[in-house]
Amino acid sequence: MAKSCRTVCGRTCNVRVAALAVLALVQVTLATAAWMDLAHRSTVAVRGPKWRWALVIVVNFVGPLAYFAFGRVHGGRQPASG
């Protein structure tokens, strides 16, 4: 019978929870950065429909990384006006 991590060692659970929290933070940060970039790019600066990339970004880690690697046309971001 497998013991839970809390019964084996209190520290093990804390390390696992901390690692999970860090991974979740990285995922949310990547997704937010990708969505922000997608929102500020013109449609001609994105490979394929923007709505499709918005859905792809939802996929854990792979989605935002795929968008940054394959979804953007380099040099396509419009400068801020003002």
C-alpha positions as CSV (number, residue, x, y, z in Angstrom):
1,M,0.0,0.0,0.0
2,A,1.4,3.4,-1.0
3,K,1.8,6.0,1.7
4,S,0.9,9.6,1.0
5,C,3.8,12.0,0.9
6,R,2.6,13.6,4.2
7,T,3.0,10.3,6.1
8,V,6.5,9.8,4.7
9,C,7.9,13.2,5.3
10,G,6.3,16.6,5.8
11,R,9.0,18.3,3.7
12,T,8.3,16.1,0.7
13,C,4.8,17.5,0.4
14,N,6.0,21.0,0.8
15,V,8.5,20.6,-2.0
16,R,5.9,19.1,-4.3
17,V,3.4,21.8,-3.6
18,A,6.1,24.5,-4.1
19,A,7.2,22.9,-7.4
20,L,3.6,22.7,-8.6
21,A,3.1,26.3,-7.7
22,V,6.1,27.4,-9.6
23,L,5.1,25.4,-12.7
24,A,1.6,26.9,-12.5
25,L,3.0,30.4,-12.3
26,V,5.2,29.7,-15.3
27,Q,2.3,28.4,-17.3
28,V,0.1,31.4,-16.5
29,T,2.9,33.8,-17.3
30,L,3.6,32.2,-20.6
31,A,-0.1,32.1,-21.6
32,T,-0.6,35.7,-20.5
33,A,2.4,36.9,-22.5
34,A,1.3,35.0,-25.6
35,W,-2.2,36.3,-25.4
36,M,-1.0,39.9,-24.9
37,D,1.4,39.6,-27.9
38,L,-1.4,38.0,-30.0
39,A,-3.8,40.8,-29.1
40,H,-1.3,43.6,-30.0
41,R,-0.3,42.0,-33.4
42,S,-2.1,42.7,-36.6
43,T,-3.7,39.8,-38.5
44,V,-1.0,40.0,-41.2
45,A,1.7,39.6,-38.5
46,V,0.3,36.2,-37.3
47,R,0.5,32.9,-39.2
48,G,-3.0,31.7,-39.5
49,P,-6.2,32.9,-37.8
50,K,-5.8,34.7,-34.5
51,W,-8.7,32.8,-32.9
52,R,-7.0,29.5,-33.6
53,W,-3.8,30.7,-31.9
54,A,-5.8,32.0,-29.0
55,L,-7.1,28.4,-28.5
56,V,-3.7,26.8,-29.0
57,I,-2.2,29.0,-26.3
58,V,-4.6,27.3,-23.8
59,V,-2.6,24.1,-24.1
60,N,-0.2,23.8,-21.2
61,F,3.4,25.0,-21.9
62,V,3.2,23.7,-25.5
63,G,0.7,26.2,-26.7
64,P,2.4,29.4,-25.8
65,L,5.8,28.1,-26.9
66,A,4.3,27.0,-30.2
67,Y,2.8,30.4,-30.7
68,F,6.1,32.2,-30.0
69,A,8.0,29.8,-32.2
70,F,5.6,29.3,-35.2
71,G,2.7,31.7,-34.9
72,R,4.3,35.0,-35.3
73,V,5.7,36.7,-38.4
74,H,9.0,38.3,-37.2
75,G,9.1,42.0,-37.4
76,G,5.3,42.2,-37.6
77,R,4.5,44.0,-34.4
78,Q,3.1,47.4,-35.0
79,P,4.8,50.3,-33.1
80,A,2.6,52.0,-30.5
81,S,1.1,55.2,-31.8
82,G,1.0,58.3,-29.6
